[in-house]
Amino acid sequence: MEYIYFGIYFLIINIIGFVMMYSDKQKAKKDQYRTREKSFFVVSLLLGGIGTYIGMYKFRHKTRHNLFTIGIPVMIVINIVSIYFILTEGYLFYISNIIKTM
């Protein structure tokens, strides 16, 4: 059951990263107040790197910034390592027990 919740979380956080990239691109076109770059990295670090990366290239946004073209893929690698430990080392069970006690 924990894997289902993890999958739902993973899907939602990646959709958030994707939508954030779209929203910021639209704001850039209209010269409006923009999303902070730090926000993209926070979402990416919270396992949303894939959605952020896909959005970055789908909307051609932030692709000229080395901070993003290097930083987001690094976050994806960190995500993969994190997911590996969460799923294989029993951390997901540990985390779900902590949440249940709250």
C-alpha positions, 0 to 999 in steps of 0.5 A: 500500500505504501508503494501506491502512496509513493507513486501518487506523490511522485506523479503529483510532484512531477506534474507540479514541476512541469506546470511550474515551468509552463507557468513561469514561461507564460509569465516571462512572455507577459513580463510579469512577476516570475517564479523564483529559481530556488522554487524549481530546485526545491520541487526537483529535490523533492523528487520532481526533477523529471517533470521539471526537466521535461517542462524545461525542454517542452516549453524551451524555458531556462534551457540557456542557463547552465544552472538549470541545464546542469542542476536539474539533471543532477537533481534527477540523479539524486532523485534516482538514488533516493528512490532506490534507497526508499524502495529497496532498503525499507525506508518507505516502510519506516517513513510510513510508520512515522507518518502513522504515529503523527 
